[in-house]
Amino acid sequence: MAQNHRRGGIVAGILLTILILGALTIAAVVATGLYIAQNVRVTGRTSHGETTVETPFGTVRVREARLDPSALGVPVYPGAVRVENHKLADFHLDFGGKHKEFAVAAAEYRTSDQPDQVAEFYRDKLPHWMVSETRHGAYHGMQLSLKDGGHKKIIAIYEDGGETRIALASVGEPASN
């Protein structure tokens, strides 16, 4: 009987320790979240189209820029029409003594030509790019990519509603876009 009482006391002690550690962990997470929430400041768009987010860990500045299709550094498929959701943004990250600046540019085009025809155009124009294909059920797409120095360029080709969509993107140093 004393053995069962001792075993029950050990199990209760272990459970109590786990419960206390769990409560302390939850309290630490909540306190950290509150600290960050109280010390994050977002500055809305300025006259330069810049948004700034200041945190206890550093600052992120995002500036919207105008997109010039030639900024992507990839050929546009002949006859393709640009979809008006193109974007270009410069990001500046400042975390203490570490500074990093990069730009993201993206544009989407559409054409009535078949995806295979579009893919062949890009394979001919960009023979050194890496090609990968994806299939998810009825979805079939193709992606070409090139990593060159400090930037990466991507072309995604897929069918959507009877049209072929061509998404072009470039990520890298601001001067490379």
C-alpha angles and dihedrals in degrees: 000000000000089000092057090047090052092047091049090051092051092048091047090050092051092047091048091050091050090048092050093047090049092051091048091050092051091048091050092050092048092047092049091048092050092048092051093044091052093046101045115098124188118198112201126227115311126203087276092057091250127147119196127198115191118194133170087258099051147296132287120196121189121190123188114222136186116268120233108186090222087061088074091064094220129104118258114232109256112261094009115141119222117241108223098239096090118140140187124185137171117217124200117190120193116181108168107291094353119091125183128175126186140155132224120203126180136170133172127212134185134206138173090229118108119266091242090056091050091046091052090052092054094043089054094045096042107032095160096055120107113249126206130173128207131199123187110167107296091352115100122175142160132213131197119193140178128189110199121170111305099353143058127213124199134188118190120191122191142149119250125175096337093313131096114238121205117196117193122192138171128188123185147083113346093247091054094060 
